[in-house]
């Protein structure tokens, strides 16, 4: 199964055609500045950054869950 997700980021998105082999980007712009991967020199996987940012959103909305 193919997983598809869409985010509206108001001009900060990147488009990758279906046949694109290298899906890495560079850049320091973003709504969340605590993302460790953001770099103007080292290419990074924007999909992993999306997951990190979703985690930040959930943390802000629901607070931290304490285990144990």
C-alpha positions in Angstrom: 0.0 0.0 0.0 1.2 3.5 -0.8 1.0 6.0 2.0 0.1 9.5 0.9 -0.2 12.6 3.1 -0.6 16.2 2.4 0.4 19.3 4.3 -0.5 22.9 3.5 2.5 24.9 4.6 1.7 28.2 2.8 4.7 28.4 0.4 7.4 26.3 2.2 6.6 23.1 0.4 8.7 21.1 -2.1 7.3 19.2 -5.0 8.8 15.8 -6.0 7.7 14.1 -9.2 6.8 10.4 -8.8 10.0 9.4 -10.7 12.3 11.5 -8.6 15.0 9.3 -7.0 16.6 11.8 -4.7 14.0 13.4 -2.4 16.3 15.5 -0.2 16.3 19.3 0.2 18.4 22.0 1.8 17.1 25.0 3.7 16.7 26.6 7.1 13.2 28.1 6.6 10.3 26.5 8.4 7.6 27.1 11.0 9.5 25.0 13.6 13.1 26.1 14.2 14.0 23.2 16.6 14.3 20.7 13.7 17.9 19.3 14.0 18.1 18.5 10.2 17.6 22.0 8.9 20.7 23.0 7.0 21.6 25.2 4.0 24.6 22.9 3.3 23.6 19.3 4.1 20.7 17.7 2.2 18.0 16.2 4.4 14.9 14.1 4.1 11.9 16.5 4.2 9.5 13.7 5.0 11.3 12.9 8.2 11.2 16.6 9.1 7.4 16.5 8.6 7.1 13.6 11.1 9.2 15.6 13.6 7.0 18.7 13.2 3.9 16.6 13.6 5.3 15.3 16.9 5.9 18.9 18.0 2.3 19.8 17.1 1.0 16.9 19.1 3.2 17.8 22.0 2.0 21.4 22.0 -1.6 20.4 21.7 -1.7 17.5 24.1 1.3 18.0 26.4 3.9 15.4 27.3 2.8 11.9 28.3 4.7 10.5 31.2 5.4 6.8 31.1 5.9 4.7 34.2 
